[in-house]
Amino acid sequence: MTIHRTTAESDDQPELEAEGRLPASDLDERFVGLVARHQLPLTAFLRTLLRTASDVEDVLQETNLVLWRKRTEYDPSRPFASWACRMAQLQALAFLKSRGRKPHVSLSEGVIEELACQASLQLEQFDQRSDELRRCVDKLPSAQRDILKSRYQNNLSVQELSERCGRSPQAVAMMLYRLRNSLKECVERALRAEVAG
């Protein structure tokens, strides 16, 4: 998605900076990151409402544009997933109405609303788990973070990692297994503490 700033949008930047907030360009960059992280969940949600993959793709692109246009309406203190899912729902309904179609399963608007609520709840939980995972990864020693990054961001194989680390592939596989378990436990602990607190 290519993003172009209009003159009206550029005029808002000094106000944000004067208030001690991030410059508009930083806010825009963060917003684009939020939209990018939610593409798969939004696609999955749209698949529940639309018949074909091409319809899903069309509505997802339109949803992305609407999210961008309405980015100033988003309240960062609220879950992005709920807001984005609602926008996707409205775009799907508009798409179907404009083509005189019905969803591939005949659902009332109330049922569609319930699906949107369920999807946004799942997205919120996903966001929450992702945030906790980032915090847990940040707590790891840098050597362990580097190994995780090499394996899961840079897609190095266990064999390649073992050559880099000077360890056997079995030892690297076991280290990765233990790191994953440690991170899982850290995330679950944090989520339990959040529910209890």
Sequence and secondary structure as in RCSB ss.txt:
>XXXX:A:sequence
MTIHRTTAESDDQPELEAEGRLPASDLDERFVGLVARHQLPLTAFLRTLLRTASDVEDVLQETNLVLWRKRTEYD
PSRPFASWACRMAQLQALAFLKSRGRKPHVSLSEGVIEELACQASLQLEQFDQRSDELRRCVDKLPSAQRDILKS
RYQNNLSVQELSERCGRSPQAVAMMLYRLRNSLKECVERALRAEVAG
>XXXX:A:secstr
      HHHHHHHHHHHHTTS  HHHHHHHHHHHHHHTHHHHHHHHHTT SSHHHHHHHHHHHHHHHHHTGGG  
TTS HHHHHHHHHHHHHHHHHHHTT   SS   HHHHHHHHHHHHHHHHHHHHHHHHHHHHHHHS HHHHHHHII
IIIS   HHHHHHHHTS HHHHHHHHHHHHHHHHHHHHHHHHHHHH 
